[in-house]
Amino acid sequence: MQLTERLNTFSADVVAKNWLKAKQPSFALRYLRIVFIRRMTELVLCTLLIFGAEQFLTLNDFIAPLWPTAGVGLGAIFLRGYFLLVAVFLGTLGSYVHNHLSWFISLQHSLLFTAFLFAVRFLALRWIGPVTPIATAKIFGQFTTLIMIASAVHIILIMPISLNAYLMWLAEINGILCLTTLCLIFNPFMPSRYLQWVLSFILMGGCSLYYIFPDVRSQLGLSLFLLTALSIYAKYFGQIPTCITLISILVLLTPIQLGVQLTLLTLTIILSLNIATYTLASR
């Protein structure tokens, strides 16, 4: 029997027994169930992450070198889409209500923060394209400019212009530059180099000097040294180790709340990530 006849016979058998028609509802329901479970899992996990990140900020009176909520939330919606804006809203709202803020203030701040993240992703996709924030130095510059402008608008809508507003603006930029970029470039198969992690721990250990020498002049010198050291570190070890080291340092320096120091830390983040990106692109 020729191949064509065999195919015709097989097709007739399938039609007669209605195999495809019988299987379609089962496959469709299974697919919908898997999608529903996955989406709900993402929603719950992201809500808990946002809630925990916002609690970290609340415990520090919203003055910290890094706002993890902005970085985690923006990274989530870049990776999984606008659906997780629901988790961002629920997580921030739950944190504010948990800390006994009025429902009006809680709703206002939650909606503003959710709208801010939506605007950043929407404008980034329109202006930059499919976003990998530190794929090239040019893209990193565009992404940094976008979040600086969008974050400034967000902070101005939250509170009047003041020193605290300036510190909050820097912290929100730091959170996005460190955490969002890490989420979008993370590679679990990155080869490990012992020297990079030894130097990373040395840099983190050096943060203790900020507490040993609390005067402004010493902290200014330490910040300039950190800027130089991290720039060199970024050149030789790349993007992911630099992001992880920056996040660790900012968490360790959370109690430090000097405006000049936080400004230098933000410049350190921008410069070191730009160097790491430029070095990668030139290889």
Secondary structure, DSSP 8 states (H G I E B T S, - for coil): --HHHHHHHHHHHHHHHTHHHHHHHHHHHHHHHHHHHHHHHHHHHHHHHHHHHHHHHHHTTT--S--HHHHHHHHHHHHH-GGGHHHHHHHHHHHHHHTT--HHHHHHHHHHHHHHHHHHHHHHHHHT-S--TTSSHHHHHHHHHHHHHHHHHHHHHHS-SSHHHHHHHHHHHHHIIIIIHHHHH--TT----HHHHHHHHHHHHHTTHHHH--SHHHHHHHHHHHHHHHHHHHHHH-HHHHHHHHHHHHHHTTT---HHHHHHHHHHHHHHHHHHHHHHHH-
